[in-house]
Amino acid sequence: MIPAKIVKVIYDRRIYAKDGHLIMPKLPYTPEEFYRRHADPSLMAGILTNKFLYHLPIHRQLNMFVNAGAKIARSTLYDWCGTAIDALEGLYYSIRSEVLKGNYTTVP
């Protein structure tokens, strides 16, 4: 087993000028809700997976981050969870509508 690790990635985005216009290459795709967050979407997915699939509370995940050397405020972790859940809301409703189209389910 290889234990998880936290990796800080810094993208070097150089700006070029051509014919008086600035050219900036795009960074890897990040959902719009995550722009101001300092967390990768894969980190948020891991936090939500731990919370909802493995029933690992946020305060225990916070302790895991501290043990790994990352000092993250509890409020920040809760904010990341809320942002990730809000970003997944559209996907939830799409899946829900497809499931409810089946013959074996009823709407409560």
Residue pairs with C-beta under 8 A, 6 or more apart in sequence:
4 46
4 68
5 68
6 65
6 68
6 69
6 70
9 40
11 27
11 28
13 24
13 25
13 27
14 25
15 22
15 23
15 24
16 22
16 23
16 24
17 23
30 40
30 41
31 41
31 87
33 83
33 84
33 86
33 87
34 41
34 44
34 83
34 87
37 44
37 79
37 80
37 83
39 80
41 84
43 80
44 80
44 81
44 83
44 84
45 84
47 58
47 61
47 77
47 80
47 81
47 84
48 81
48 84
48 85
50 56
50 61
51 57
51 58
51 61
51 81
58 74
58 77
58 78
58 81
59 74
61 77
62 72
62 74
62 77
65 71
65 72
65 77
66 72
99 105
100 107
